[in-house]
Amino acid sequence: MTTDRANRPNSREDSVRSEQTNADLQRLQEQKAQLDTQFHDRMEKLAQEKAAYDQQFEERLVKLRQEEQYKDDLLEERISRLHEERQNHDHAYQDKVARLDQEQAAAEKDYLEKIERIRMREVEADEKHMEKMRKASEEIQQKIDELNVEILRLEKLRQEKLAEVQSETHYKKRILEDREEFIRDWEEAKQAFNRRVSELQQDKVETDQEYEQKINLLRTEIQHNDTGLQEKIEHLRREKQVHMELIQDKITQVQQEKMRQDELYNIQLEKLQQDQLYQERMNRLKDDTLLIERTHAETQQQLLRERETVEENIARNRESNRISSLKRMRELEKEFEVADKHLDVRGWPVIGNKGEEIGKVQELIVDVEAMKVRYLDVNVFTGNLSENIANRHILIPIGAATIDKNSDYVLVPNLDSAMVMKFPSYTGETVTRDYERTLLTTLSPEYNLRSGSQEDFYKQEPFNDKGFYEKRTDKR
């Protein structure tokens, strides 16, 4: 729906309000410019101070790091050289000990081999002696057997002789002679046997003496070798003791050097502690700088918030001026009237989507600047509705309703009694943008609640008045 402007006068009140708003806006802009200038000056000063502090700190830090690196390099080189000397002494000592161990192992091996050879010689000598004794025993046993055979033969002969003597007396003399001869032979054989046994015993004694001499010689040789080996071991032990004393002297020197290095390190540590105090002071300066920066940031944020507040106030003032352009039609009857090509629907019944009568159109809410009807002021009355929602006024966007094709009533397809209970009440006061957003959300959550200018806001479908009259072409 459009409206006709009839000799609209310039409002002095609106002009005064506009001039006051512009003056407030200009004053706020001047204050903002002064705050921005002060802020930039303070920031430049703080940046210069921070740059000077940072430069001094970096120069001092670089110098300290160079001195510390030089001292660390000298100390590392000295320690490395001492480690190399100690490793060389350790390697030489280990090599000498290894050689001594090898020589001692070789001497022990030779000693064991000689003992084994002596034992083998003793075993061989024992075997030879036993073989010799066995042969002598066999010879003696053979002689004894021969003598026994001879004795048996002689005994048999004696028996025969005795028999002959008994038979013949003239043989007695012969038997006695034979007996004496036998005794002589027996004595001779016995003496020969004793001589042989004596010879064998003498051979055994000589063999034992020779064996003892050889064993004594071997023992003397082994003892002599053991004495030389012990002397060699004792010599090596003395060399080891001397080497250990040299190593101990080196260790003492290294410890003294370490004590000197520790003293230097303590001096450096004190210096580093002083540097650390300087570092802490620099850190405090940095903290102060950061505090200044945070204060500056907070000040800037506060300025931004104040600026946003000012802009919101300005926008709110502009919004208030814009929304205040919504007027009821009866307040504008001296200046405006409903266009001839459109119907005046005031007093018409309002029908919901279920065919029930919700109320009647009490008033039209007009956008004076756009000369368009934006809302229908509907008086909800008691009928099929509950008493809780009766005698209330609600606003329905012009694009959400349509005129019936044949009858004089207004149709609202998306409205029923349950939704009427959710609609915000209209008390006749100034319509705010928050009220409009709540109304559109209640009507349908699908609507896009734009937050731009007033022109963009009223371009939404609920404010499209083209569909309101499309079913009726008749005029008033």
C-alpha positions, 0 to 999 in steps of 0.5 A: 500500500502507498500513501499520498503526501499532502503539503508535508511541512518541515518539522522544527523539532526534527531539525533541532534534533538532527542538528543536536545529533550532528553536534554530538557526533562532531564532538565525539569525533574530535575527542576520538581524534585527540585520543588517537593523537595522544595514543600514537605519541605515547606509542612512538615514545614507548617504541623508541625506549623499547628499541634502545633497551633492546639494543643495549641488552642485545649488545651486552648479551652478545659480548657475554656470550663471546667471552663465555664461548672463548673461556669454554673453548680454552677449558675444553681444549685443556681438558681434552689434552689431559684426557688424551695424555691419560688415555695414552698412559693408560694404553701404554700401561695396559700394553705393558701389563698385557705383555707381562701377562703373556710372558707369565702365561708363556713361562707357566706353559713352559714350566708345565711342559717341562713338568710333563716331560719329566713325568713322562721320563719318570714313567718311561724309566719306571716302565723300563725298570719294571721291564728289567725287573720282570725279565730278571725275575723271569730269568731267576724263575727260569733258573729256579725251575731248572734247579727244581727240575734238576733237584727232582732229577737228582732226587729221583736219581738219589732214590734210584741210588738208594734203591741200588744201595739197599739192593747192593751195598757196594754202591753205598760209597758211590752214592755218598760220592754222588750225594757230595757231588750233588751238594756241591752242585747245589751249593754252586747253583745256589751261589750262582743264583745269589750272585745273579740276584745281587747283580740285579739288585746292584743294577736296580740301585744304580738305576734308582741312583741315576733316576734320582740324579736326573730328577734332582737335575730337573728339579734344580733346573725347574727351581732355577727357571722359577727363580728367574721367572720370579725375578722377572715378575718382581722386576715387572711389579717394580716397573708397574709400581713406578708407572703407577706412581707416575700416573698418580703424579699425573692424576695429582697434577690433573686434580690441581689443574682441575682445582685451578679450573674450578677457581676460574669457573667460580670466578666466571660463575660469580661474573655470570651471576652478576650478568644474571642480575643484569639479565634479571634487571633487563627482564624487569625492564622487558616486563615493564615494557610488556606492562606498558604495551599491555596498558597501551593495548588495554587503553587502545581496546578501551578507546575502541570500546568507547568508539564502538559505544559512540558508534552504537549510540550514533547508530542507535540515534539513527535507528531511533530516528529511522524507527520513529518514522513508523506512525499510525495512520490516524496520526497522519490523516492531516498529511496522508491518506490511503491511496485511491487504488488501494482498499482501506482494510481498517475494521476488517476481520482477520482470519487465521489458517484454520478459518477462525477469526482472530480479531480485526484490523484496528490501525495501519502502521505506516513508514513515513519516509517510504510512504508504505504500510509496514504492519497491520495493528490487529485487535485480538478479541474474545471468541474462540480464543482464550481470555488470556489472549483477548483484548490484545493488540499485535502487529502483523507484517503487511506481506504476511497477510492477504485480502480475500478475493470475494469478502472483506476480511484479511487472511493470515495463512501462517497464523493461528490461535496458538501463535497469537499467544506467542506474539509480542503485544503492541501497546501503541508505543514506538516500534523498535528494531528488537520488537520487529526481530522478535515479531518476525521470529515468532511468525516464522524462524525461516525469515532472515533477520537482516541487521543492515540499513532500514531499506535492507531490513524492509526488503524482506518477504514479510514486508512485500505488499504486492501480494496483499492486494493481488486477489482484489482489483476493485477500489474504494 
